[in-house]
Amino acid sequence: MITIINYGSGNIKAIGNIYERLNIPFKIANIPEEIKNSEKLLLPGVGAFDETISMLDESGFRKALDHEVLVNKIPVLGICVGMQILAQKSEEGNLPGLGWIEGEVKKIDKSTLLHKPKLPHLGWNSIEIKRESDLFTGINEEDGFYFLHSYHFVTDHKENVLATTFYGSELASAVNRDNVFGVQFHPEKSHQNGIQLLKNFAEL
């Protein structure tokens, strides 16, 4: 059973529609108690870092998620800002992130970008898989995924980077540490690649 966390941020309906079409059981958790006994957790996110973390705190989900992810080792997938909040902190705000993967979120360096509009990184882009993972089984790297972001995940621990995307420089587009996964792109907007990735996560 996939549990999609509804704390007020992210395209929950579109993700649920994909799992419904795939005939993969899922539920939407609206309160922290509803994530108990989950097999997989999906953490969407859109908007700014501090706003997203604040919503997660105010919803009461943060403490429950820490227990399920860090103690019970339930696999979790963060999407877009849901990936960024896996880090320890962000240049975009002042609040601490979840800290499940060591790293910091930084603004994309506009000086490396040749074409306007420079930010946000918007639209389709290819990826390069850096480490073998079942999350990317059957994924076409050249077709890539749909992106919408101005900040990116930076980590000194390169073993935690699953995939990168080139946008002025090489940016982490997917990260992983143990049972924690994050993708910067929007699988729910990425056609067949996105459907395949969500299916892969359900089958991890």
N, CA, C and O of each residue as an XYZ file, in Angstrom:
816
protein
N       0.839     -1.200      0.000
C       0.000      0.000      0.000
C       0.876      1.252      0.000
O       1.692      1.448      0.900
N       0.700      2.090     -1.011
C       1.368      3.382     -1.081
C       0.550      4.386     -0.275
O      -0.668      4.462     -0.439
N       1.193      5.144      0.581
C       0.520      6.199      1.324
C       1.052      7.547      0.863
O       2.238      7.837      1.018
N       0.178      8.371      0.297
C       0.542      9.710     -0.158
C       0.237     10.692      0.967
O      -0.890     10.757      1.458
N       1.249     11.453      1.367
C       1.098     12.363      2.503
C       0.433     13.653      2.049
O       0.966     14.373      1.205
N      -0.739     13.941      2.616
C      -1.468     15.172      2.301
C      -1.311     16.160      3.451
O      -2.108     16.177      4.389
N      -0.269     16.979      3.360
C      -0.042     17.999      4.375
C      -0.286     19.402      3.807
O       0.058     20.406      4.431
N      -0.886     19.450      2.610
C      -1.245     20.726      2.008
C      -0.339     21.177      0.895
O      -0.473     22.304      0.418
N       0.594     20.325      0.457
C       1.534     20.715     -0.582
C       1.737     19.568     -1.563
O       2.009     18.439     -1.157
N       1.602     19.861     -2.870
C       1.897     18.838     -3.863
C       0.688     18.403     -4.651
O      -0.453     18.582     -4.225
N       0.952     17.829     -5.804
C      -0.103     17.427     -6.730
C      -0.571     16.009     -6.405
O      -0.278     15.062     -7.134
N      -1.290     15.884     -5.317
C      -1.687     14.578     -4.795
C      -2.655     13.861     -5.730
O      -2.525     12.657     -5.957
N      -3.624     14.597     -6.275
C      -4.646     13.979     -7.113
C      -4.035     13.334     -8.350
O      -4.411     12.223     -8.720
N      -3.077     14.037     -9.001
C      -2.456     13.501    -10.220
C      -1.668     12.235     -9.926
O      -1.690     11.292    -10.717
N      -0.971     12.206     -8.793
C      -0.215     11.012     -8.404
C      -1.164      9.853     -8.132
O      -0.934      8.726     -8.570
N      -2.233     10.150     -7.401
C      -3.228      9.122     -7.115
C      -3.871      8.572     -8.372
O      -4.145      7.375     -8.459
N      -4.116      9.439     -9.350
C      -4.719      8.995    -10.609
C      -3.821      7.991    -11.329
O      -4.309      7.027    -11.921
N      -2.500      8.222    -11.276
C      -1.571      7.296    -11.922
C      -1.614      5.936    -11.246
O      -1.683      4.908    -11.920
N      -1.574      5.923     -9.920
C      -1.622      4.636     -9.212
C      -2.963      3.935     -9.436
O      -3.025      2.707     -9.492
N      -4.026      4.716     -9.564
C      -5.331      4.107     -9.836
C      -5.332      3.429    -11.205
O      -5.849      2.322    -11.348
N      -4.750      4.094    -12.219
C      -4.697      3.511    -13.556
C      -3.793      2.279    -13.593
O      -4.028      1.352    -14.368
N      -2.764      2.274    -12.756
C      -1.857      1.133    -12.678
C      -2.428     -0.005    -11.835
O      -1.841     -1.085    -11.759
N      -3.568      0.241    -11.207
C      -4.198     -0.741    -10.317
C      -3.281     -1.093     -9.149
O      -3.218     -2.240     -8.707
N      -2.575     -0.076     -8.662
C      -1.705     -0.234     -7.492
C      -2.401      0.385     -6.288
O      -2.747      1.566     -6.328
N      -2.615     -0.371     -5.228
C      -3.322      0.159     -4.064
C      -2.598      1.358     -3.451
O      -1.377      1.346     -3.289
N      -3.368      2.388     -3.115
C      -2.805      3.561     -2.462
C      -3.869      4.182     -1.567
O      -5.063      3.917     -1.707
N      -3.407      5.002     -0.657
C      -4.323      5.795      0.147
C      -3.705      7.166      0.367
O      -2.496      7.349      0.229
N      -4.556      8.126      0.713
C      -4.099      9.476      1.024
C      -4.235      9.687      2.515
O      -5.323      9.564      3.077
N      -3.109     10.009      3.158
C      -3.105     10.246      4.604
C      -3.326     11.727      4.867
O      -2.523     12.563      4.453
N      -4.411     12.050      5.552
C      -4.731     13.440      5.875
C      -4.342     13.806      7.301
O      -4.273     14.985      7.649
N      -4.091     12.798      8.119
C      -3.637     13.023      9.493
C      -2.502     12.034      9.780
O      -2.441     10.972      9.161
N      -1.604     12.372     10.712
C      -0.425     11.535     10.958
C      -0.745     10.092     11.294
O       0.000      9.188     10.915
N      -1.847      9.861     12.003
C      -2.189      8.500     12.413
C      -2.425      7.571     11.224
O      -2.329      6.351     11.354
N      -2.730      8.149     10.078
C      -3.074      7.348      8.909
C      -1.864      6.807      8.158
O      -2.021      6.082      7.176
N      -0.659      7.152      8.608
C       0.517      6.604      7.929
C       1.015      5.316      8.587
O       1.931      4.673      8.073
N       0.427      4.941      9.703
C       0.836      3.710     10.370
C       0.548      2.508      9.464
O      -0.449      2.477      8.744
N       1.438      1.535      9.521
C       1.327      0.299      8.738
C       1.445      0.515      7.230
O       1.020     -0.334      6.447
N       2.017      1.641      6.825
C       2.247      1.881      5.400
C       3.426      1.039      4.925
O       4.366      0.778      5.675
N       3.355      0.620      3.662
C       4.478     -0.101      3.051
C       5.436      0.858      2.362
O       6.642      0.615      2.321
N       4.896      1.961      1.814
C       5.683      2.992      1.139
C       5.050      4.343      1.453
O       3.836      4.444      1.636
N       5.877      5.369      1.512
C       5.400      6.724      1.774
C       5.814      7.631      0.625
O       6.954      7.575      0.164
N       4.899      8.458      0.168
C       5.196      9.395     -0.911
C       4.969     10.814     -0.411
O       3.882     11.155      0.056
N       6.019     11.644     -0.516
C       6.018     12.988      0.056
C       6.128     14.025     -1.062
O       7.235     14.368     -1.477
N       4.993     14.526     -1.553
C       5.046     15.538     -2.613
C       5.383     16.909     -2.022
O       5.448     17.075     -0.804
N       5.594     17.873     -2.896
C       5.868     19.221     -2.418
C       5.994     20.207     -3.562
O       6.635     19.924     -4.574
N       5.375     21.370     -3.394
C       5.540     22.474     -4.335
C       5.680     23.755     -3.518
O       5.202     23.843     -2.386
N       6.351     24.755     -4.119
C       6.494     26.034     -3.427
C       7.853     26.218     -2.799
O       8.836     25.613     -3.229
N       7.907     27.055     -1.780
C       9.161     27.426     -1.141
C       9.509     26.466      0.000
O       8.632     25.826      0.580
N      10.796     26.381      0.305
C      11.312     25.442      1.301
C      10.704     25.690      2.688
O      10.123     24.777      3.274
N      10.831     26.914      3.217
C      10.338     27.194      4.571
C       8.831     26.993      4.673
O       8.337     26.452      5.663
N       8.104     27.429      3.651
C       6.655     27.255      3.650
C       6.284     25.776      3.705
O       5.358     25.385      4.415
N       7.017     24.960      2.947
C       6.728     23.528      2.899
C       7.035     22.856      4.234
O       6.232     22.076      4.744
N       8.203     23.166      4.792
C       8.561     22.603      6.101
C       7.572     23.048      7.173
O       7.188     22.250      8.028
N       7.153     24.316      7.138
C       6.185     24.813      8.119
C       4.865     24.067      8.030
O       4.263     23.724      9.047
N       4.421     23.820      6.802
C       3.169     23.076      6.620
C       3.297     21.658      7.154
O       2.362     21.120      7.747
N       4.471     21.052      6.938
C       4.686     19.696      7.431
C       4.692     19.672      8.955
O       4.129     18.764      9.566
N       5.328     20.667      9.568
C       5.356     20.765     11.024
C       3.963     20.997     11.597
O       3.546     20.332     12.545
N       3.253     21.955     11.003
C       1.939     22.331     11.529
C       0.914     21.212     11.359
O      -0.040     21.114     12.131
N       1.115     20.374     10.350
C       0.194     19.261     10.116
C       0.388     18.119     11.112
O      -0.470     17.247     11.249
N       1.525     18.138     11.802
C       1.839     17.070     12.747
C       2.492     15.857     12.109
O       2.796     14.882     12.797
N       2.713     15.906     10.796
C       3.272     14.751     10.095
C       4.762     14.544     10.369
O       5.254     13.419     10.286
N       5.480     15.615     10.693
C       6.941     15.495     10.746
C       7.408     14.456     11.761
O       8.250     13.617     11.441
N       6.880     14.499     12.959
C       7.288     13.553     13.998
C       6.924     12.123     13.603
O       7.712     11.198     13.801
N       5.736     11.949     13.046
C       5.289     10.614     12.630
C       6.150     10.084     11.494
O       6.489      8.901     11.468
N       6.506     10.959     10.552
C       7.345     10.544      9.431
C       8.749     10.180      9.895
O       9.331      9.208      9.415
N       9.291     10.952     10.821
C      10.613     10.622     11.361
C      10.623      9.205     11.933
O      11.581      8.456     11.740
N       9.564      8.851     12.627
C       9.493      7.519     13.237
C       9.386      6.438     12.170
O      10.110      5.444     12.219
N       8.491      6.624     11.207
C       8.288      5.603     10.185
C       9.517      5.436      9.290
O       9.877      4.316      8.927
N      10.156      6.550      8.937
C      11.287      6.505      8.009
C      12.587      6.115      8.700
O      13.335      5.281      8.189
N      12.862      6.709      9.855
C      14.147      6.492     10.515
C      14.163      5.272     11.432
O      15.199      4.624     11.576
N      13.046      4.958     12.044
C      12.984      3.834     12.983
C      12.464      2.574     12.284
O      13.092      1.517     12.343
N      11.314      2.698     11.627
C      10.725      1.535     10.957
C      11.282      1.283      9.562
O      11.003      0.249      8.955
N      12.081      2.245      9.048
C      12.770      2.104      7.749
C      11.804      1.893      6.584
O      12.091      1.129      5.663
N      10.665      2.569      6.630
C       9.703      2.511      5.535
C      10.248      3.327      4.359
O      10.651      4.472      4.564
N      10.275      2.788      3.145
C      10.740      3.557      1.994
C       9.891      4.808      1.760
O       8.665      4.765      1.855
N      10.555      5.911      1.457
C       9.860      7.172      1.215
C      10.420      7.804     -0.047
O      11.618      7.719     -0.315
N       9.547      8.441     -0.823
C       9.946      9.150     -2.037
C       9.488     10.589     -1.936
O       8.289     10.862     -1.881
N      10.448     11.522     -1.910
C      10.133     12.942     -1.932
C      10.159     13.458     -3.363
O      11.062     13.118     -4.127
N       9.180     14.276     -3.732
C       9.043     14.793     -5.093
C       9.174     16.310     -5.094
O       8.515     16.994     -4.312
N      10.026     16.836     -5.974
C      10.264     18.265     -6.154
C      10.687     18.895     -4.819
O      11.741     18.528     -4.299
N       9.921     19.818     -4.248
C      10.295     20.377     -2.949
C      10.266     19.289     -1.877
O      10.942     19.402     -0.854
N       9.489     18.246     -2.109
C       9.516     17.088     -1.217
C      10.868     16.413     -1.198
O      11.225     15.782     -0.203
N      11.637     16.532     -2.284
C      13.030     16.073     -2.291
C      13.916     17.069     -1.576
O      14.789     16.678     -0.800
N      13.703     18.359     -1.828
C      14.569     19.381     -1.234
C      14.504     19.382      0.291
O      15.520     19.606      0.949
N      13.336     19.136      0.854
C      13.222     19.154      2.313
C      13.854     17.928      2.968
O      13.929     17.856      4.194
N      14.313     16.959      2.164
C      15.071     15.842      2.724
C      16.431     16.314      3.224
O      17.052     15.657      4.059
N      16.899     17.465      2.708
C      18.206     18.004      3.074
C      18.183     18.610      4.476
O      17.145     18.665      5.135
N      19.362     19.061      4.909
C      19.471     19.654      6.244
C      19.037     21.109      6.289
O      18.527     21.576      7.307
N      19.238     21.832      5.182
C      18.881     23.253      5.152
C      18.815     23.725      3.708
O      19.154     22.989      2.782
N      18.368     24.981      3.529
C      18.246     25.544      2.195
C      18.596     27.027      2.200
O      18.315     27.745      3.160
N      19.208     27.466      1.120
C      19.453     28.898      0.934
C      18.152     29.667      0.783
O      18.116     30.882      0.981
N      17.092     28.969      0.435
C      15.809     29.617      0.197
C      15.132     30.047      1.491
O      14.222     30.875      1.465
N      15.563     29.495      2.625
C      14.910     29.815      3.888
C      15.829     29.639      5.067
O      17.037     29.464      4.911
N      15.245     29.686      6.259
C      16.020     29.607      7.500
C      15.690     28.381      8.343
O      16.425     28.057      9.275
N      14.610     27.707      8.032
C      14.192     26.576      8.850
C      15.000     25.324      8.508
O      15.412     25.155      7.361
N      15.233     24.445      9.484
C      15.935     23.188      9.195
C      15.060     22.229      8.412
O      13.852     22.146      8.632
N      15.690     21.500      7.488
C      14.980     20.470      6.750
C      14.866     19.196      7.561
O      15.217     19.169      8.741
N      14.377     18.143      6.934
C      14.237     16.859      7.621
C      15.587     16.249      7.955
O      15.713     15.539      8.953
N      16.600     16.515      7.134
C      17.943     16.011      7.406
C      18.098     14.519      7.210
O      18.998     13.911      7.790
N      17.238     13.916      6.403
C      17.339     12.464      6.181
C      18.481     12.111      5.234
O      19.008     11.000      5.281
N      18.867     13.062      4.369
C      20.030     12.893      3.510
C      20.911     14.125      3.699
O      20.442     15.254      3.563
N      22.181     13.908      4.011
C      23.069     15.033      4.274
C      23.239     15.880      3.023
O      23.616     15.372      1.967
N      22.962     17.165      3.145
C      23.091     18.057      2.001
C      22.420     19.386      2.268
O      21.789     19.590      3.305
N      22.571     20.298      1.301
C      22.000     21.637      1.380
C      21.377     21.982      0.033
O      21.882     21.589     -1.019
N      20.285     22.715      0.080
C      19.624     23.152     -1.137
C      20.119     24.558     -1.480
O      20.059     25.471     -0.656
N      20.609     24.713     -2.709
C      21.169     25.993     -3.145
C      20.480     26.464     -4.417
O      19.932     25.664     -5.176
N      20.517     27.784     -4.641
C      19.930     28.339     -5.854
C      20.811     28.000     -7.048
O      22.038     28.040     -6.956
N      20.181     27.669     -8.163
C      20.924     27.404     -9.390
C      21.700     28.669     -9.776
O      21.146     29.768     -9.770
N      22.951     28.511    -10.103
C      23.820     29.633    -10.453
C      23.457     30.151    -11.846
O      23.744     29.505    -12.854
N      22.823     31.325    -11.888
C      22.378     31.868    -13.175
C      23.540     32.207    -14.099
O      23.360     32.272    -15.315
N      24.730     32.425    -13.542
C      25.874     32.784    -14.381
C      26.306     31.633    -15.288
O      27.020     31.848    -16.267
N      25.871     30.406    -14.961
C      26.230     29.246    -15.791
C      25.244     29.038    -16.931
O      25.476     28.199    -17.801
N      24.146     29.791    -16.937
C      23.071     29.577    -17.896
C      23.195     30.542    -19.073
O      23.364     31.747    -18.887
N      23.109     30.003    -20.273
C      23.354     30.786    -21.474
C      22.075     31.335    -22.097
O      22.110     32.356    -22.785
N      20.975     30.683    -21.868
C      19.751     31.036    -22.585
C      18.681     31.552    -21.632
O      18.566     31.071    -20.504
N      17.905     32.521    -22.076
C      16.799     33.055    -21.294
C      15.510     32.335    -21.690
O      15.414     31.876    -22.828
N      14.505     32.212    -20.800
C      14.603     32.623    -19.403
C      15.504     31.685    -18.610
O      15.447     30.468    -18.784
N      16.320     32.244    -17.753
C      17.329     31.434    -17.081
C      16.744     30.620    -15.924
O      17.100     29.457    -15.732
N      15.861     31.229    -15.171
C      15.219     30.532    -14.053
C      13.730     30.859    -14.077
O      13.342     31.967    -14.447
N      12.904     29.907    -13.689
C      13.266     28.579    -13.193
C      13.699     27.636    -14.314
O      13.509     27.918    -15.497
N      14.287     26.506    -13.905
C      14.533     25.394    -14.824
C      13.167     24.783    -15.097
O      12.604     24.094    -14.246
N      12.640     25.039    -16.284
C      11.253     24.697    -16.585
C      11.169     23.870    -17.858
O      11.698     24.262    -18.898
N      10.500     22.724    -17.773
C      10.242     21.902    -18.941
C      10.999     20.583    -18.903
O      11.505     20.161    -17.864
N      11.062     19.945    -20.067
C      11.655     18.618    -20.175
C      13.176     18.684    -20.229
O      13.750     19.577    -20.851
N      13.816     17.725    -19.569
C      15.270     17.614    -19.643
C      15.645     16.146    -19.439
O      14.974     15.401    -18.725
N      16.725     15.768    -20.085
C      17.208     14.397    -19.945
C      17.891     14.212    -18.603
O      18.176     15.187    -17.907
N      18.152     12.972    -18.240
C      18.871     12.659    -17.012
C      20.029     11.725    -17.334
O      20.066     11.105    -18.396
N      20.962     11.634    -16.415
C      22.037     10.653    -16.497
C      22.058      9.864    -15.204
O      22.329     10.411    -14.136
N      21.771      8.583    -15.304
C      21.751      7.733    -14.112
C      23.180      7.473    -13.662
O      24.011      7.012    -14.444
N      23.460      7.770    -12.403
C      24.809      7.669    -11.862
C      25.045      6.387    -11.074
O      26.181      5.939    -10.920
N      23.966      5.809    -10.582
C      24.100      4.608     -9.763
C      22.909      3.706    -10.031
O      21.768      4.163    -10.086
N      23.182      2.442    -10.193
C      22.102      1.499    -10.490
C      21.094      1.468     -9.350
O      21.455      1.378     -8.176
N      19.846      1.544     -9.718
C      18.777      1.514     -8.723
C      17.511      1.001     -9.377
O      17.220      1.335    -10.525
N      16.760      0.195     -8.655
C      15.492     -0.310     -9.171
C      14.497      0.822     -9.418
O      13.524      0.635    -10.149
N      14.722      1.984     -8.824
C      13.830      3.119     -9.048
C      13.834      3.539    -10.515
O      12.850      4.091    -11.007
N      14.943      3.278    -11.213
C      15.073      3.716    -12.600
C      14.998      2.561    -13.615
O      15.411      2.719    -14.764
N      14.484      1.430    -13.201
C      14.279      0.317    -14.141
C      13.333      0.734    -15.262
O      12.240      1.241    -15.010
N      13.766      0.515    -16.503
C      12.906      0.812    -17.643
C      12.768      2.280    -17.989
O      11.911      2.645    -18.793
N      13.609      3.144    -17.390
C      13.527      4.582    -17.642
C      14.393      4.955    -18.846
O      15.532      4.501    -18.960
N      13.854      5.777    -19.736
C      14.588      6.290    -20.882
C      15.276      7.592    -20.480
O      14.619      8.619    -20.311
N      16.601      7.547    -20.327
C      17.352      8.705    -19.844
C      17.246      9.894    -20.794
O      17.168     11.039    -20.350
N      17.243      9.628    -22.091
C      17.210     10.713    -23.071
C      15.856     11.422    -23.068
O      15.800     12.647    -23.177
N      14.771     10.667    -22.944
C      13.444     11.289    -22.867
C      13.316     12.148    -21.621
O      12.706     13.216    -21.658
N      13.890     11.683    -20.521
C      13.957     12.475    -19.301
C      12.628     12.708    -18.620
O      11.696     11.911    -18.726
N      12.569     13.838    -17.909
C      11.429     14.158    -17.052
C      11.112     15.651    -17.130
O      11.866     16.434    -17.708
N       9.986     16.023    -16.538
C       9.535     17.411    -16.514
C       9.982     18.085    -15.213
O       9.716     17.594    -14.116
N      10.664     19.217    -15.365
C      11.226     19.941    -14.218
C      10.568     21.309    -14.056
O      10.107     21.914    -15.023
N      10.535     21.778    -12.815
C      10.131     23.144    -12.508
C      10.763     23.518    -11.159
O      10.206     23.224    -10.101
N      11.937     24.171    -11.214
C      12.608     24.534     -9.959
C      13.701     25.560    -10.219
O      14.220     25.676    -11.329
N      14.037     26.304     -9.163
C      15.141     27.265     -9.194
C      16.227     26.916     -8.189
O      17.297     27.525     -8.197
N      15.964     25.941     -7.323
C      16.916     25.497     -6.318
C      17.212     24.019     -6.538
O      16.395     23.291     -7.102
N      18.387     23.580     -6.089
C      18.776     22.192     -6.324
C      19.507     21.627     -5.115
O      20.076     22.364     -4.310
N      19.478     20.317     -5.007
C      20.052     19.580     -3.875
C      21.554     19.399     -4.102
O      21.977     18.894     -5.142
N      22.350     19.814     -3.125
C      23.808     19.691     -3.206
C      24.292     18.835     -2.042
O      23.961     19.101     -0.886
N      25.077     17.809     -2.352
C      25.648     16.957     -1.305
C      27.086     16.601     -1.641
O      27.431     16.382     -2.802
N      27.920     16.545     -0.609
C      29.311     16.120     -0.785
C      29.416     14.602     -0.884
O      30.462     14.072     -1.258
N      28.337     13.907     -0.551
C      28.330     12.455     -0.564
C      27.799     11.980     -1.922
O      26.605     11.718     -2.069
N      28.678     11.871     -2.895
C      28.272     11.558     -4.264
C      27.591     10.201     -4.370
O      26.835      9.959     -5.310
N      27.854      9.309     -3.408
C      27.203      8.002     -3.430
C      25.694      8.121     -3.206
O      24.946      7.179     -3.470
N      25.250      9.289     -2.717
C      23.820      9.504     -2.491
C      23.107     10.089     -3.704
O      21.893     10.293     -3.668
N      23.848     10.361     -4.776
C      23.247     10.907     -5.999
C      22.924      9.759     -6.947
O      23.819      9.038     -7.388
N      21.644      9.595     -7.255
C      21.198      8.529     -8.165
C      21.249      8.964     -9.616
O      21.585      8.171    -10.496
N      20.916     10.229     -9.868
C      20.870     10.725    -11.241
C      21.134     12.219    -11.251
O      20.878     12.919    -10.271
N      21.650     12.694    -12.375
C      21.896     14.126    -12.549
C      21.228     14.615    -13.831
O      20.845     13.832    -14.700
N      21.104     15.923    -13.914
C      20.577     16.595    -15.096
C      21.448     17.809    -15.369
O      21.867     18.500    -14.440
N      21.722     18.069    -16.638
C      22.547     19.225    -16.972
C      21.664     20.431    -17.260
O      20.823     20.406    -18.158
N      21.875     21.492    -16.476
C      21.231     22.775    -16.722
C      22.213     23.862    -16.314
O      22.158     24.381    -15.199
N      23.110     24.198    -17.230
C      24.192     25.120    -16.930
C      25.356     24.420    -16.280
O      26.516     24.706    -16.578
N      25.044     23.503    -15.393
C      26.019     22.623    -14.750
C      25.299     21.337    -14.382
O      24.084     21.229    -14.548
N      26.036     20.376    -13.891
C      25.438     19.096    -13.524
C      24.737     19.222    -12.179
O      25.372     19.535    -11.172
N      23.434     18.980    -12.161
C      22.620     19.103    -10.953
C      22.071     17.737    -10.557
O      21.733     16.924    -11.417
N      21.985     17.492     -9.267
C      21.376     16.250     -8.791
C      19.880     16.287     -9.075
O      19.180     17.198     -8.632
N      19.393     15.295     -9.816
C      17.959     15.224    -10.089
C      17.295     14.063     -9.359
O      16.068     13.955     -9.359
N      18.092     13.189     -8.735
C      17.545     12.119     -7.894
C      18.590     11.750     -6.851
O      19.776     11.643     -7.164
N      18.151     11.555     -5.615
C      19.050     11.202     -4.521
C      18.500      9.995     -3.774
O      17.313      9.680     -3.859
N      19.385      9.328     -3.043
C      18.970      8.149     -2.282
C      19.963      7.868     -1.169
O      21.176      7.917     -1.372
N      19.441      7.577     -0.007
C      20.250      7.071      1.104
C      19.403      6.057      1.849
O      18.376      6.401      2.435
N      19.835      4.817      1.824
C      19.087      3.734      2.478
C      17.658      3.681      1.929
O      17.475      3.458      0.732
N      16.657      3.878      2.766
C      15.256      3.782      2.363
C      14.657      5.128      1.942
O      13.450      5.231      1.725
N      15.503      6.156      1.826
C      15.028      7.504      1.501
C      15.397      7.847      0.061
O      16.568      7.797     -0.316
N      14.397      8.194     -0.739
C      14.583      8.557     -2.140
C      13.991      9.939     -2.390
O      13.019     10.339     -1.749
N      14.593     10.660     -3.333
C      14.042     11.950     -3.727
C      14.282     12.202     -5.192
O      15.333     11.849     -5.727
N      13.296     12.822     -5.856
C      13.449     13.212     -7.261
C      13.062     14.678     -7.404
O      12.041     15.116     -6.874
N      13.891     15.436     -8.128
C      13.637     16.862     -8.298
C      12.531     17.127     -9.315
O      11.827     18.132     -9.218
N      12.378     16.252    -10.269
C      11.382     16.417    -11.321
C       9.991     15.992    -10.842
O       9.815     15.497     -9.729
N       9.015     16.204    -11.721
C       7.625     15.837    -11.419
C       7.252     14.574    -12.200
O       6.929     14.679    -13.383
N       7.282     13.405    -11.597
C       6.890     12.193    -12.335
C       5.440     12.236    -12.787
O       5.099     11.662    -13.821
N       4.582     12.907    -12.031
C       3.161     12.950    -12.392
C       2.915     13.788    -13.646
O       1.812     13.770    -14.193
N       3.936     14.524    -14.109
C       3.830     15.318    -15.343
C       4.763     14.793    -16.435
O       4.932     15.437    -17.471
N       5.367     13.629    -16.207
C       6.444     13.153    -17.079
C       6.068     11.956    -17.944
O       6.926     11.162    -18.331
N       4.787     11.836    -18.241
C       4.305     10.830    -19.202
C       4.815      9.423    -18.839
O       4.770      9.040    -17.670
N       5.294      8.658    -19.818
C       5.613      7.254    -19.582
C       6.753      7.072    -18.585
O       6.705      6.166    -17.753
N       7.770      7.917    -18.658
C       8.868      7.809    -17.693
C       8.379      8.018    -16.266
O       8.785      7.307    -15.346
N       7.512      8.993    -16.097
C       6.991      9.262    -14.761
C       6.121      8.138    -14.239
O       6.201      7.767    -13.069
N       5.289      7.599    -15.115
C       4.447      6.459    -14.733
C       5.315      5.272    -14.340
O       5.048      4.595    -13.348
N       6.364      5.026    -15.135
C       7.268      3.899    -14.844
C       7.973      4.090    -13.517
O       8.126      3.139    -12.750
N       8.408      5.322    -13.237
C       9.119      5.570    -11.977
C       8.210      5.364    -10.775
O       8.623      4.761     -9.784
N       6.980      5.856    -10.848
C       6.055      5.661     -9.736
C       5.734      4.180     -9.548
O       5.585      3.706     -8.422
N       5.629      3.464    -10.648
C       5.426      2.008    -10.580
C       6.639      1.325     -9.933
O       6.490      0.442     -9.088
N       7.841      1.750    -10.344
C       9.057      1.182     -9.766
C       9.111      1.398     -8.257
O       9.480      0.496     -7.505
N       8.741      2.601     -7.821
C       8.777      2.883     -6.379
C       7.822      1.965     -5.633
O       8.138      1.475     -4.549
N       6.658      1.738     -6.217
C       5.667      0.863     -5.571
C       6.194     -0.560     -5.433
O       5.782     -1.297     -4.537
N       7.105     -0.941     -6.323
C       7.595     -2.323     -6.354
C       8.944     -2.503     -5.661
O       9.477     -3.612     -5.641
N       9.504     -1.434     -5.093
C      10.800     -1.569     -4.403
C      10.708     -2.559     -3.247
O      11.699     -2.796     -2.557
